[in-house]
Amino acid sequence: MDSFKKIHLLSLELIPIINDLDDEPRQVILEHITNCEDCKILYDSTENFNKTMPMHDYSENVELKPLKKLVQFNNGLKLLLITVRALILFYIVYSSFKYYDAESVTSLLEYFRSGIFLFYIPASIFLLVFTFTFFNKKWIWISLVTDLVIILFLEKVLKLFL
């Protein structure tokens, strides 16, 4: 089976969910669509269907397709990763201010630094491994840059407000 036929078969399967795909697979399919009349017709009909389809309230208990469940699970995991980071930072900042002595800003910053070292760095390492295991490269880079900014620069931002 030649590569055009393989891409054609995959395109036929993925065109209905093209908006949920990452950029690179979407570009491969869109490139294939420019060369294949059958896929172009399917893509156009799918797009027209999506535009004419009224938005439905799915508040009833409707069984979701497995792929939709996977997308929802994936979004839930992303929200969980963000929430865990936010809760750890909230705990560190809250406990730093709780033990804050008005005369000593350095004690507050030292407590904050130690909280980042003891709590945030191990949690961020675990969350980065988790992200590497379950998500694409984009989320790994977003998580890594966010963690580095928090570890390296959040103390300096906090120092500006004190």
N, C-alpha and C positions, 0 to 999 in steps of 0.2 A: 504494500500500500504506500503510495507516494505521499510526500509531506503535504501537498496541497489538499489531498483528500482527507488526511488526518485533521488538518486545520479546519477544513470545511465541516467535518462531523462535529468537532468540538465547538465550532461557531454556532452550528444549529442548536446545540444544547445550551450555550451560554448567552446567546442574544437576548432571550427573555429576561435575564438578570444582569444585563450589561452595566447597569448603573450601580450595582453592588460590587463590581470587580475592582481590583487595584488598577492603577494606571497602566502598567506594562501589559497585562493580559488584555485590557480594554483596547489598547492601541493595536495589538496584534489582530484582534477581531475587527476593529474598524478598518485596518489596512486590508484585511481579507474581504471585507464588505465592498471595498472599492473595485475589487477584481472579480467578484462573484455575484452574478445577477440574482440567483436564488436567495442568497443571504441578504442582499440589499432589499429584496422584496419583503423578506421576513423581518428585517430590522425596521423598515418603514411601517409595516403593519403593526409591529409591536409598539413603536413610538406613537403611532396614531391611536392605537388602543389605549395606551397609557394616558394620552392627552384627553381622550373622550370619556374615559372611565371616571364616573363620579366617585368622590371620596366617600368611603363607607365607614360608619362607626362600628368598630369591631369590639365593642364593649361586651358583647355577648360571649359566651364560652365557645369559641370557634376553634376547631383543631387546626393548628398551624403546620405547614409543611416542614419537613426536617431541616431544610436549608434555612428557612426563616427562623426556626428555633435556634439553629447554630449562630446566626447573625445576632439574635437577641442575647444569647449566652455570651457571645464575644463582646457585645456592648456592655453587658453586665460586668464582665471581668475588667474591662477598661475602667468603668466607673468605680469598681472595687479598688483597683490600683490607685486611682486618684484619691479616693476617700481615705485609704490607709495612710498615704503620704500626708494628707491634710490633717488627719487626726494626730499623727505623731508630731507634726510641727505645732499644732495647737497645744498639745501637752507640753512640749518643750518651752514654748513662749509663755504659756500660762504659769507653769511652775517656776520659770525664771523670774517673772514679775511677782509671783507669790512670795518668793524669798528675797525680793529686791529690797535693799537697804537704800534709802533716799540719799545717803551720804556717799555711797560707793557704786558708781556706775561700772567700775571694773569688776566688782563681784557679780553683777548681773551678766556682764559679757562672758565672764569665766564660766558661770553656771550654764549659760546658753551654749557656749563652745563645748562644754563637757556633755551636755544633753545631745547635741548634734553627734558628737563622737560615740557616745554610748548607745543611743537609740536610733538616730536617723541613718547613720552610715551602715550598720548591719541590716537594717530593714531595707534600705535602698539596694544593697547588694542582693538580698533575697528577691526583691521585686524586679530587679534587672534580669536575674536568672529566670524568673517566672515569665517576664516579658519576652525574653529571648526564646523560651520554649514555646509559647503560645501565640505570639504575634509576629507581624511582619517587621521589616527593617525600619520602616518609618516610625513605628511605635518604640522600637529599641532606641533610636536616636533621640526621639522626643523625651523619653524617660531619662536617658543618660545626660542629656544637656540640662534638663530640669534639675536633676539631682546635683550635678556639678555646680549649677548656679546657686542652688540652695546651700550647699556645703561651703562654697567659696565666698559668696557675696552676701548672703542674708544677714550675717553678723554686721557687715559694714553698713547695710541699709538700716538695721536696727540702731546702730551707733548714731546715725544721722538724726534720729528722732529722740534721742536722749540728751 
